[in-house]
Structure formats: structure tokens, C-alpha cells
Amino acid sequence: MTTPVSPAAREMARQLLERERGRATEAAGLGATMQRASTRVANNLRSSVGEDGYSALLVRALARTQSDHPALKDMRRTDPTGIHLDIVGCVEAHGAAAVGAALESLLAALVDILSDLIGADMVRSLLDHDDLPRARRNGRTT
């Protein structure tokens, strides 16, 4: 069953992807940048809600978006350590445009699910931070 995502969630998903895209123009470069964006979001969620929490959120987001984006079925990889997304391999099979649309929808669904649980401001903080130590992000150097 497909659940439409909110415009705010869609915009945040676009921002998360655009942050990584930079100047990549060829399919391989786009695949790698989308993989980095996905990995950053996954790592942020895993560190905040744990592997089981991340897996539960991802399963719900996939259920909302998979019927509209067949590429997501090929993107999902499950192994004993959890669920991973193989974006680069999926780009080779489906093309950068289809995978980009699928990933954007998946991220938007994650944003909507989390926003319902904890609020939009907390979601932005949770998903859209870099890997700098927390003190440096807050303007302190210690």
C-alpha cells in the first residue's frame, strides 16, 4: 500500500540527496553520491535508534514506497548484520533517474514516519547532521 508523503518530507529528502550530489553528472558518480547520502542517513539513524530500530523504520518506509518504485526491491539487501541499501548496483540495473526517484521517496517516507513519532524538527536534527563531533557542530572546539 502506498502512502503519499508530505511536501515537507519530500523537500527534506531532496535536500539530503542534493547535499551529496555536488557536481556528479554521470550515472556512476550519481550512484556513488546517492549511496553516500543513504549511508549517512542510515548511520545517523543506527546511532540514534539502534540497528533494530533502523531496520523497523526502513521496513515501514519500504512498505510505503516499494509499489511505486520497483527499483527499491533490487536495492534492499538483508544480511545477518541488518538491512543495507545497494544504490550503486541498483543504478546499474535501473538507471540513475529511477533510483534517484526511488531513494527520494524512501527518504521522504522515513521523514514522514519519524515526524509522526518525534516531530519534524527532531527528524531534521537526527538525519541531517554531519560526522563532526557534537561539540564542534555546536561551535565549540573541545
C-alpha positions in Angstrom: 0.0 0.0 0.0 1.4 3.4 -1.0 1.0 6.3 1.4 1.6 9.7 0.0 4.4 11.7 1.6 4.1 15.2 2.8 5.6 18.1 0.7 7.8 19.0 3.7 9.2 15.4 3.8 9.7 15.3 0.1 11.7 18.6 0.3 13.9 17.4 3.1 14.6 14.2 1.2 15.6 16.3 -1.8 17.9 18.4 0.4 19.5 15.2 1.9 20.3 13.9 -1.6 21.4 17.3 -3.1 23.8 17.8 -0.3 25.8 14.8 -1.5 25.3 15.2 -5.3 27.5 18.2 -5.7 28.9 18.0 -9.3 28.4 14.4 -10.1 26.8 14.1 -13.6 27.5 10.6 -14.9 25.4 7.6 -13.7 28.3 6.1 -11.7 29.0 9.4 -10.0 25.3 9.9 -9.2 25.1 6.3 -7.8 28.1 6.9 -5.5 26.7 10.2 -4.3 23.3 8.7 -3.6 25.0 5.8 -1.8 26.8 8.3 0.4 23.6 10.2 1.2 21.8 6.9 2.1 24.7 5.7 4.2 24.9 8.9 6.1 21.2 8.8 6.9 21.4 5.1 7.8 24.4 5.7 10.1 22.7 8.6 11.8 19.6 6.5 12.4 21.5 3.5 13.6 23.4 5.6 16.1 20.2 7.1 17.4 17.7 4.2 17.4 20.0 1.2 17.0 20.1 -1.4 14.3 16.7 -2.9 15.2 15.0 0.5 15.3 16.6 1.5 11.9 15.5 -1.8 10.4 11.9 -1.4 11.6 11.8 2.2 10.2 13.3 1.1 6.9 10.8 -1.8 6.5 7.9 0.6 7.1 9.3 3.1 4.7 9.9 0.4 2.0 6.3 -0.8 2.5 5.0 2.7 1.8 7.1 3.2 -1.3 8.0 -0.1 -3.0 4.9 -0.5 -5.1 5.6 2.9 -6.8 9.3 2.3 -7.2 10.3 -1.2 -8.4 14.0 -0.3 -8.1 13.6 -0.5 -4.3 13.0 -4.2 -4.5 16.5 -4.6 -6.0 18.1 -2.0 -3.8 17.3 -3.7 -0.5 20.0 -6.2 0.8 19.4 -8.1 4.0 22.2 -10.0 5.8 22.9 -11.0 9.4 24.1 -7.5 10.3 20.8 -5.9 9.1 19.3 -4.1 6.1 21.5 -2.3 3.7 20.8 -0.4 0.5 22.9 -1.1 -2.6 22.3 2.1 -4.5 25.3 1.8 -6.9 24.3 -1.7 -8.0 20.7 -0.6 -8.4 21.8 2.3 -10.6 23.5 -0.1 -13.0 20.2 -2.1 -13.2 17.6 0.6 -13.3 19.4 3.9 -14.2 20.2 6.9 -12.1 16.8 8.7 -12.6 14.7 5.8 -11.5 16.9 5.1 -8.5 17.1 8.8 -7.5 13.3 9.0 -7.6 13.0 5.8 -5.5 15.6 6.9 -3.0 14.0 10.3 -2.6 10.6 8.7 -2.0 12.1 6.2 0.5 13.8 9.1 2.4 10.7 11.1 2.3 8.7 8.2 3.8 11.3 7.9 6.5 11.0 11.6 7.3 7.2 11.3 7.5 7.3 8.2 9.7 9.8 9.8 12.1 7.9 13.1 12.1 4.8 11.3 13.2 6.8 9.8 16.1 9.1 12.6 17.2 8.3 15.8 15.3 9.8 17.4 12.2 12.5 19.5 14.0 13.9 16.4 15.7 13.9 14.5 12.4 15.9 17.2 10.7 18.4 17.2 13.6 18.6 13.4 13.5 19.1 12.9 9.8 20.8 16.0 8.6 24.0 16.3 10.7 27.5 15.6 9.6 30.1 13.4 11.2 31.8 16.2 13.1 31.9 15.6 16.9 28.9 17.1 18.6 30.9 19.8 20.3 32.3 21.1 17.0 28.8 21.2 15.5 27.7 23.4 18.4 30.5 25.8 17.8 32.9 24.6 20.4 36.3 23.1 19.6 36.7 20.8 22.6 
